[in-house]
Amino acid sequence: MCTLLNLPSRMADLLFCEPTELYNILNQVSKLSRLAEPNYLCLLDVRSKRQYDESHVITALRVKKRDHQYLIPESVDLECVRYCIVYDSNTSSLELCIRRQLEEEEEEEEVEREDKEEDTELLPGPAVEFGQILIHFTRQPVYVLRGGYECFSGMYHFFRTQKIIWMPQELDAF
């Protein structure tokens, strides 16, 4: 159970989490595995249902979309979670350059065009986009896993699973 203090509300930060940091968070142990604690870690997978069903990181919840809008998981009290980590397939930047807009110019003006700066539209990837939504619901920073699932599962393949529901005893044994 979480105790709420009457503190001035402020928005949490959106930060990167390195794969080694997630590995350490998953391995935290006091007497029992910290993964069994409901307010310790909220690991959210924003990949497609097919990708999630094929394999995901242990204890990760799949984030659902309705009408192209992410849905906040109701099963987690985000205000009380110590670590909230979001991942997609492969995130390497908090912003992704996806489209360059160049004015159409004739070949004669090509030299002049090289001197001008290109208009670049920066749009967030899925993990960053959902992380930006979550910072309004958490007190702790929201982390985006650098390299996403591809990087983490490549380094720590033994944390991959297809299992969705875990019993506390299974998490302790894991």
Phi, psi and omega per residue, in radians:
M1 nan 2.455 -3.086
C2 -1.792 2.382 3.059
T3 -1.755 2.160 -3.123
L4 -1.639 2.287 3.080
L5 -1.724 2.680 3.094
N6 -1.467 1.217 3.118
L7 -1.722 2.669 3.064
P8 -1.063 2.333 -3.108
S9 -1.300 2.416 3.073
R10 -2.465 2.682 -3.130
M11 -1.384 2.428 3.092
A12 -1.275 2.928 3.137
D13 -1.624 2.760 3.004
L14 -1.929 2.044 -3.048
L15 -2.258 2.854 3.028
F16 -1.471 2.585 3.013
C17 -2.122 2.161 3.115
E18 -1.337 2.661 3.108
P19 -0.936 -0.677 3.129
T20 -1.145 -0.575 3.095
E21 -1.168 -0.758 3.098
L22 -1.108 -0.705 3.088
Y23 -0.989 -0.811 3.133
N24 -1.137 -0.675 3.107
I25 -1.116 -0.739 3.134
L26 -1.165 -0.431 -3.092
N27 -1.699 0.068 -3.134
Q28 -1.090 2.307 -3.121
V29 -2.423 2.349 2.890
S30 -1.817 -1.831 2.977
K31 -1.482 -0.598 3.115
L32 -2.182 2.931 3.119
S33 -1.055 2.382 3.106
R34 -1.236 -0.300 -3.128
L35 -1.091 -0.422 3.135
A36 -1.351 -0.243 3.115
E37 -1.363 2.168 -3.066
P38 -1.147 -0.450 -3.100
N39 -1.776 0.229 -3.110
Y40 -1.499 -0.974 -3.023
L41 -2.399 2.287 2.973
C42 -2.091 1.867 -3.102
L43 -1.853 2.077 -3.003
L44 -2.070 2.232 -3.098
D45 -1.829 2.042 -3.134
V46 -1.772 0.287 3.069
R47 -1.331 3.069 -3.131
S48 -1.175 2.812 3.115
K49 -1.035 -0.723 3.124
R50 -1.044 -0.816 3.138
Q51 -1.122 -0.748 3.131
Y52 -1.080 -0.776 -3.125
D53 -1.140 -0.593 3.105
E54 -1.113 -0.793 -3.113
S55 -3.096 2.483 3.081
H56 -2.593 2.991 3.123
V57 -1.304 2.471 -3.129
I58 -0.857 2.380 3.140
T59 1.245 0.001 -3.115
A60 -1.205 2.450 3.039
L61 -1.775 2.451 3.086
R62 -1.442 2.326 3.097
V63 -1.533 2.234 -3.120
K64 -1.685 2.748 3.097
K65 -2.154 2.527 3.007
R66 -2.378 2.214 -3.106
D67 0.927 0.788 3.117
H68 1.096 0.367 3.105
Q69 -2.098 2.337 3.090
Y70 -1.226 2.483 3.092
L71 -1.793 2.345 3.106
I72 -1.326 2.255 3.141
P73 -1.098 2.214 -3.114
E74 -1.384 -0.333 -3.048
S75 -1.380 -0.045 -3.075
V76 -2.158 2.320 3.037
D77 -1.539 1.600 -3.002
L78 -1.090 -0.482 3.127
E79 -1.126 -0.457 -3.030
C80 -1.786 -0.084 -3.063
V81 -1.375 2.309 3.137
R82 -1.265 -0.833 3.133
Y83 -2.110 2.106 3.045
C84 -2.055 1.949 -3.045
I85 -2.158 2.268 -3.121
V86 -1.996 2.439 3.040
Y87 -2.458 2.677 3.002
D88 -2.158 -2.726 -3.115
S89 -1.189 -0.854 -3.067
N90 -2.809 1.770 3.102
T91 -1.931 2.149 3.127
S92 -2.052 -0.113 -3.122
S93 -2.556 2.654 3.075
L94 -1.291 -0.222 3.008
E95 -2.414 2.496 3.141
L96 -2.027 2.299 3.062
C97 -1.425 2.022 -3.089
I98 -2.008 -0.293 -3.118
R99 -2.632 2.311 3.052
R100 -1.840 2.343 3.134
Q101 -1.945 1.960 3.111
L102 -1.977 2.468 3.039
E103 -1.212 2.467 3.095
E104 -1.357 2.160 -3.118
E105 -2.273 2.780 3.113
E106 -1.324 2.800 -3.103
E107 -1.014 -0.551 -3.114
E108 -1.113 -0.519 -3.069
E109 -1.625 0.217 -3.069
E110 -1.049 -0.709 3.132
V111 -1.126 -0.763 3.134
E112 -1.107 -0.649 -3.133
R113 -1.147 -0.622 3.129
E114 -1.109 -0.516 -3.138
D115 -1.323 -0.457 -3.126
K116 -1.385 2.613 3.057
E117 -1.357 2.524 3.108
E118 -1.403 2.473 2.998
D119 -1.357 2.173 -3.107
T120 -2.158 2.267 3.099
E121 -1.708 2.145 3.132
L122 -1.806 2.147 3.102
L123 -2.202 2.497 -3.122
P124 -1.281 2.661 3.004
G125 -1.344 3.060 -3.077
P126 -1.001 -0.762 -3.115
A127 -1.164 -0.725 3.134
V128 -1.188 -0.740 3.127
E129 -1.029 -0.828 3.130
F130 -1.221 -0.644 3.087
G131 -1.047 -0.684 3.113
Q132 -1.136 -0.508 3.058
I133 -1.282 -0.762 -3.062
L134 -1.148 -0.500 -3.089
I135 -1.071 -0.295 3.095
H136 -1.438 -0.168 -3.064
F137 -2.001 -0.057 -3.046
T138 -2.081 2.774 3.034
R139 -1.718 -0.516 3.123
Q140 -1.596 2.843 3.072
P141 -1.058 2.647 3.007
V142 -1.761 2.307 -3.090
Y143 -1.887 2.476 3.018
V144 -1.911 2.210 -3.107
L145 -1.244 2.013 -3.141
R146 -1.179 2.221 -3.119
G147 1.562 -0.213 3.083
G148 1.069 -2.796 -3.094
Y149 -1.074 -0.702 -3.091
E150 -1.004 -0.832 -3.110
C151 -1.201 -0.847 -3.078
F152 -1.103 -0.824 -3.100
S153 -1.218 -0.436 3.055
G154 -1.210 -0.628 -3.134
M155 -1.467 -0.649 -3.035
Y156 -2.228 1.136 -3.062
H157 -1.036 -0.448 -3.101
F158 -1.289 -0.101 3.044
F159 -1.664 0.063 3.093
R160 -1.438 2.512 3.115
T161 -2.735 2.875 2.976
Q162 -1.919 -0.121 -3.078
K163 -1.273 2.446 -3.083
I164 -1.860 -0.714 -3.095
I165 -1.883 2.267 -3.110
W166 -2.122 2.358 3.015
M167 -1.482 2.583 3.133
P168 -0.941 -0.649 3.125
Q169 -1.115 -0.655 3.123
E170 -1.167 -0.684 3.112
L171 -1.161 -0.678 3.091
D172 -1.098 -0.735 -3.124
A173 -1.226 -0.553 -3.100
F174 -1.108 nan nan
